[in-house]
Amino acid sequence: MKTASDFALALYEAFKGKQPAESDLQSFLAARKLTQKPIAPFTHNDNPAELGGNPQAVEEAFKLNAQHFASEAFPIPTGAGVLLWKETQAPRKPLFNEVKEKVVADYTENEKTKRFLELGKTIKSQLEARLKAGDPFEKAVATVATATNAKIEAKTIPPFTPRTRPQDLDYSVLGALEQLEKGQVSDMIRSSADKALLVYAVDKKAPDLTEANPRYIETRDQLATMMSRQSAGAQIAELVQNELKKTEPKLR
C-alpha cells in the first residue's frame, strides 16, 4: 500500500492530476518498470475481479475523469492497485447477448434464494409440529429431513448462561435465543449460499431476581456503592464551583 500510494503521489505531481498523452504516461510507467493492466468496461453495479471485490474501488473509479485521471491506492488480494481513467462511456441500453449471462445468473440466484427460503419455512413448520407432538429433538430433525429431502444436522448445546457461553457459539444463535421462549423454533438464519440455521430453545430460565439470590444482594450493594460515589463526586464538584465563583474578580 505504501509503494502504491507513493506511486499515486508521483503520478499526480508529474501530471498535476490531468490525463497525460499516452506516450508520456507510458514513459512514466516504463521508468518505474510498471505496466498497465487493462480492465474491461464496467458499471456501478459490477465488481471486476481485478479490483479484488472491493466496492470502494468501483466507487472511486466513477469519480475519475480527464481532470482527475488517477485514483488513490486501494488494497486488492495480491497487494494494492491504482486506477487510471481511460474514458467514461455514455449510458446505453445493452444488447441482449451482452447481458444474457448476467441476467441468467441473477435470475438463477434469485430463484435459488427463493426456494431456499421456502424450504426453511417448510422445515420450521414441520419441526414445530413434530416437537409439539412429543418427538425428541433428534428424532424430529431426522423425520423432517426425510420428509423434505434436505440435509439437516442436529446439534445440542449443553446448558449455559450469557457469561459461560461456549466460545465457538455463533453470535446469530445467541441473538435468536434471546428472542425465543422455551419450546420455540426460530426463523431460518442464512449463514451462507447453501447453509442456514434453525434455533430451537429447549429450555430457558430467567435468573432469580429476588433477595434470596446471593448474587442479587452482591450486585445491589455494588450498584449502591457506585451510585453513592458518583453522587458524592457531583456534590463536591458543585461545592468547588460555588466557592470559586465567590473569589472571581468582578469586572466593570
ABEGO torsion letter per residue (X at the ends): XAAAAAAAAAAAAAAGGBBBBAAAAAAAAAAAGBBBBBBBBBBAABBBAAAGGBAAAAAAAAABBAABABBBBBBBAAEBBBBBBABBBBBBBBBAAAAAAAAAAAAAAAAAAAAAAAAAAAAAAAAAAAAAAGBBAAAAAAAAAAAAGBBBBBBBBBBBBAAABBAABBAAAAAAAAABBBGBBBBBBBABAABBBBBBBABBBBBBABAABAAAAAAAAAAAAAAAAAAAAAAAAAAAAAAAAAABBBBX
